[in-house]
Amino acid sequence: MSSLKSDRVLFFSAILLAVLFVYLQPSFAYADFEGSLRNVKTQISTVFLPAMAVIGLLLASFSFLTGNPNSKQHITYALVGAAVGFGAQAIIDFMSNAIR
């Protein structure tokens, strides 16, 4: 990996960690363990995963527009990721109802 590429990965990883810290921190006024886990699950499934799905779709479309030979594969992965990202809450609800 080139130095510039690793610097970019490090930069975007730091930004991602900062965003996760801000959005996923539990509310300390209601600091019970189950409530904190529920809050984290809700934030991940309603905010983080759909946002990552949109970013993936944007990157895949940019790959297609620039003529990348792997753009079909990128679009396929982005569509699968978007289906999981936008359907995360439904998947979680289905799994929790199936377990009960």
N, C-alpha and C positions, 0 to 999 in steps of 0.2 A: 504494500500500500504506500502510495507516495505521501510525502510529508503534508502537502496541501490537503489531500483527501482525508488524512487522519486528523488534521486540525479541524476540518469541517465536521467530521463525525463527532469529535470531542465537543465542539461548539454546540451542535444540535442536540447532543446527548445532555449537555448541561442545561440547555433551554427546556428540554423535555422534563428533566428532573425538577426544575423550578416550577413548571406548570403543574406537574403532578403533586408537588408539595403544597401549592396554593389550593388546588381543587380538591385534594383528597384528605386534607387534614380534618380530623373529627372536630365536632363542636364540643368544646370543653365544658359548657354549661350542662350538657347531658352526657357525661363521660362514662356511660355504661358500655361494657364490651360489645354486647349484641347491637346496640344502637350505632356504635362506631363502625362495626362491620357492615351493617345495613347501609350506613351513609357512604362507605367506601364502594360497596356494590352498586349503589344507585348512581354515584358520580362516575364510576367507570362505565356502566352500561348506558347512561343517558347523555354523558358529555364527552368523555374521552374516546370511546370506541367510534361513535359517529364522526367525531372530528378527524380521527385518524383515517377513517374510510374516505372522507372527502379529500383529505390530503393525498391519499393513495390514488384516488381517481384523477386528481389534478396532475400528479406526477406521471401517471400512465398516459394521460392525454398529451402531456408535453412530450413524452417519449414518442408517441405516435406522430405528433406534428413535426418533430425534428427529424423523422425518418429513421429512427433506430430500428435495426433489423429484428430486435427482440420485443418490439412494441406489442405484438399480438399476445405474447406471453405476459407482459406487464399488465395489459388490459384485463386479461383473464384473471390474474391474481388480484387485481384491484376490484373486479366485480365480485369475486368470491369474498374478499375482505369486506367489501361494502355490505354484502348480504349478511355476513356475520356481525359487522359493526352496527348496522341499523336494526338487525333482528335480535340483538343481544338480550334485550329485556324480555322479549317473548320466549327466547330459548331458556333463560333463567327461570321464568315463571313456569314454563312447561316442565322443566326438570324438577323444580321444587314441588309442583303438584303431583308429579309421578312418584316422588319419594314418599310423600305423606300418606 
